[in-house]
Amino acid sequence: MSNDELERFPKLASKLTFGEDGIWYGSNRDTNQSLSYPDQGNAACFAVEENSFWFKHRNDCIVAAVKTFPPLKGSPIMDIGGGNGFVAAALVQAGFPTVVVEPGKVGANNAKRRGITTVICATFEELNLRPETVPAVGLFDVLEHIENDSAFLRYCHDRLVTGGILYITVPALTALWSDEDCLAEHYRRYSLRHLSRELASAGFHIEFATYFFQWLPLPIFLFRTLPYRFGLARTHKKAIDSPRGHELKPRPLAILLERLLARETRCILARKSLSFGSSCLVVARKK
């Protein structure tokens, strides 16, 4: 798909205007007020994404899933709640044209700075797309921020073309709930069974489902969940950790963990599901 074709994609929507900054805008530019997401969330993520093992490995897993279950005939992926465009940039680099739909102005600007061709500053619903018009949708750690997740999944299903694909990642395991979830304004964490049930109820067929970050549940439980349960949570903390918390150190430990993470990516490429982890990844198709 050429850049010209990608630029025409927003014209499927109604009531969008093209800004001087090269970003498409919905009619309500102050969309942050209606979202369950920290005001400084995108800025905080932007400060750590490039050097974060967590964001990098999530990208690796998402790209592996898209390579294994590609969109229809090279169609663009609509990255809903695409934040700073970090995932979209990885997908574009892997050869998958991607449109960022991000309601936050900070995130939309950062996505444009990252070189994403088409950035739309709006909510998905605000686009007012007709049914059966979108070939592929990405929801990468977005669904947990939506109160009525069932209704939103049905809305996505209706907008997808027949055979269209939904790629989705979410935080896993309610047992790992901590102050980090509260500060990030999550409504819930998921199990694969729960997420798959919600997707099936919305009309999707599950193509592939797996956990990832297999080694993270124990440290999350020890250093976040237990302090939260015992009232020792640091409520003054920002929703996103400092850059130090996203780096793997010392180097011998980093090498070991990098090998474990690489194994997870290989499993996804081989369509092998992992039975445990702190995140879920699902590929679902509209039949």
N, C-alpha and C positions, 0 to 999 in steps of 0.2 A: 504494500500500500504506500503510495507516494505521500509527501507532505501535503500536497494540495488536496488529496482525497481525505486525509486525516483532518485538515482544517474545515472541511465541509461537514464533518460529523456533527458538530453542535447544531447545525441547521435542522436536524431531526427534532430538536427541542423548540419550544415556543417561549417567547418573552425573554430571550437572552440578548444582551447588548455586548458589543466588542469594545473593550477599553483601550486607551492609549498605551497601556502597559503590556498589551498583547494577551490579556486574559479576558475570557468571556465571563459575564456577570449575570446572575439572576436578578429578578426584580427587587428582592430583599437583600441588600448587601450586608445588613447587620444580622446575618444568620446565626452567629455564635450564641446569641442569647437563648436559643431554643435547644441547644445541644447539651447532652450530658458528657461534657469533656472540659478539662481544666482550661482556663483562659490562656495560660502560658504553655499549654501542652505541646503545641507544634514548635515553639521556640526552644523549649527544653530538649525535645527530641532532636532538633536540628543541630544542637550543640554536641550531641554524642553519636549520632548515627554513623558517621564515616569511620569511626574507630571502635565501634561496638561489636563484640562477638555475637551478641544477641540479635541485633538488627541484620548483621551480615549473614548469620546462619539462617534466619527466617527467610531472607532473600534467596539464599541457595535452595532452600526447601521449596519455596514458591516457584522459582524458575524450573526446578526439577519436575514439579507437578505439571506445570504448563507445557514443558517439553514432552512429557509422557502422555498428556491429554491435551493436545493443542486446540485452539479455537477453530471454528469453521473456516476453512480456506483462507487462512491468514487474516481473518477479521480482527479489528482492534478490540482490546480489552478495556472496558470502562471501569477504572479503579475508583470505586465509591469510597469517600472519606479518605482519599489518597494522601492526606497530610502534606509532607514536604516533597513528595515525589520520589522518595528513596526507593520504594518498591518499583514504581513505574520506570525509573531510570535503569534498574537492573533488567526489567522485562524488555525494554527497548534495546538495551545492549545485547540481549540474547536473541533479538530478531523479532520480538512481538510488539507491534505498534500498540501504544497504550494512551488512553485519554484519562487525565486526572480530573475527578469531580470532588472538589474540596470546599466545604462551606466556610472555612476560616480564611480570612484575608492573608494572614501571616503564612499559613501553609501554602496557599495558592501562589503567593509571590516566591516562596522558596522553591516550589516545584518548577516555576518558570525559570528561575535562576539555574536550576539543575539541567535546563535544556529540554524540558518536556514541551513538545510542539503544541499540543492542545491542552489547555488548562481551563477548567470551568469552575468559577467560584460560586457555588450554589449547593443546596441539598439535592439529592437524587429526585425526590418528589417534586421539587421546584422546577425541574426541567420539563415536567408535564409531557413526558414521552408517550407516544401511542403504544398500545400493546403490540407485541411481536415486532419490535424494531431494534433490539439490542442483541448482538451476537454473543457477547461474553461479558461477565461481570466479576470483578474482584472485590471481596470484602475482607480486608486484611486487618484483623483486630479492630473491627468496627461494630460487629453485631452486639457485643457485650455492652456497648454504650447506648443501645436502643431499647427503650422500656418494653415496647410491644414487638418483640423480635419475630413472633409468628406472623403478624400482619405485614411486617417489612419483607419477610421472605416471600410471602404470597405476592407482594407488589413486584419484587424482583422477578419472580416466576412469570408474571403476566407480561412484563416488558421484554423478556427474553424471546428470541425467535425459537421455533421448534428445533430441537437439537442444540440449542444454545447452552453454554456452560457457565456454571457459577463456581469460582474458586474462593475458598473461605478459610481463614485461620481465626482461632479464638483462644483465650486462656483456658486452661484445663483444670479440672478437679476442684469441686467446691471445698474439699478439705484443705485446700491451700489458700483459702480466703484470708486476706490480711489487710493492714492499713494501706498497703500499696493499691489494692483494689478500690478502697474507699477514696483515696486521694486521686486516683485516675478516673473516678466517677463511673465505675463499672456497675452494672445491675446484677451481673452473675458471672460465674465461671461454668464451663461445660464439661460433660463427659462426651465421648464419641457416641455413646448410645443416645444421650439426650439430644445432641446436635443432629444426628442422623434421623431421629424421630421427628424433629421439627422440620427438617428438610423434606422428608417423605410426606408429612402432613401438608406442606405447601405445594406438593405435586412434583417434587424432584425425584429422579432416580440417582442413587448413590453409585458413582463410578469407582471411587477410591476414598478410603478414610484411614487416617493414621494419627498416632500421637508423634510428637517430636520433642526435642530437649529431654531425653530420657534421664539424664543425670541431674537435672535441676530440681525435681520435686523435694528431695531430701534437704538441700541447703535452703530452699524457699521455706520449707516447713520449720526448720530449726531457727533461721535468722529473721523470718518475717511473721509466719503464722503463729508460732508459740509466743513471741513477745506480744503480738496483737491479742491473743486469747487471755494472756495474763495481765492485760492492761498496761503493758510496757511499751506500746507502740509510740513512735516518735511522731506525734500528730503535727509537729511544726515542719516536718520534712516536706520538700517539694515532691510533686507527683512522679517526677523522673529522677533517678539517682544521678549522682555526680559522674563525670566521665570516668573516674577511677573504677567505679563499680561495673563498668562495661568493658574493661580491659582484662585480658587473661594474663595474670602474673602469679608466681615467677615463671620463667620461660619453660622449664621442664614440665610444669603443670599445664601450661598453655599448649605444649606439643601433644600431651596426652589427650586433653580435651578436644583439640582440633581433630585428632584422629577419630575420636568418638563421634564428633559432629559430622565428619566426612562420611562415616559409615551410615548415618541416618540419611544423608543425601543420596548415597548409592542405593539404599533400600527403596527410596521413593522412585528413583529412576527404574528400578527393577520391579516396581509395583508390589513391593512387600510392605505390609503394614506392621507398625510397631505397637505393642500393646500397652505402653505406659509412657508418660511424659507430662511436661508442664504446659504444653500447647497441643491443640488439635489442628489438623489440616484435612479438609474434605474437598473433593471434586464431585460436583453434582450436575446432572444434565436434565434439561427440560425435554421430556418425551412428547 
